């Protein structure tokens, strides 16, 4: 899960599109001497997040007493990264010139992740605890093309911009649930 790890054989179309994007950016940067910064975001979550992501789905389902589909018994592991940490990383990366470290380099790729992966079932329990109510969970087998574990090594980010994501998953879930309540529950 380092930027230097081999990514030549993605098991899902999602990963293949990310790899192809990085390759095209590298080629373009090389051909035209244009600075190119690739950012690999690891399971970004928080207020105003995508409604198809687990935090949003689980929270909405708990509040609405709707069924939660949990694949692979919730045994997948994800490196959840709070949105504020992602934004801070982007701002810092936009404002650097990595030619200070590598004079002939115009292209770099950075992992942006908390580096603290958590099982999906444990993530759901944290959401339930924050809301104060259990979800109605139905278990399903692993989905084809899904990945069991994601985990970011963000040491390169720290080296280049002296920043690492710091928001704990407990804090991030709390912030999200507070936002969700204001926006969806108490929004009269």
RABEL-V61221 format. One record per helix or strand. SS is the DSSP state (H for helix, E for strand). FROM is the first residue (numbers start at 1). TO is the last residue. If there is no record, write none. Layout:
[[SS/FROM/TO] [SS/FROM/TO]]
//
This chain:
[[H/13/32] [E/36/41] [E/44/45] [H/54/63] [E/67/71] [H/72/74] [E/77/78] [E/81/82] [H/83/94] [H/98/100] [E/107/112] [E/118/119] [H/120/131] [E/136/140] [E/149/149] [H/155/161] [H/169/185]]
//
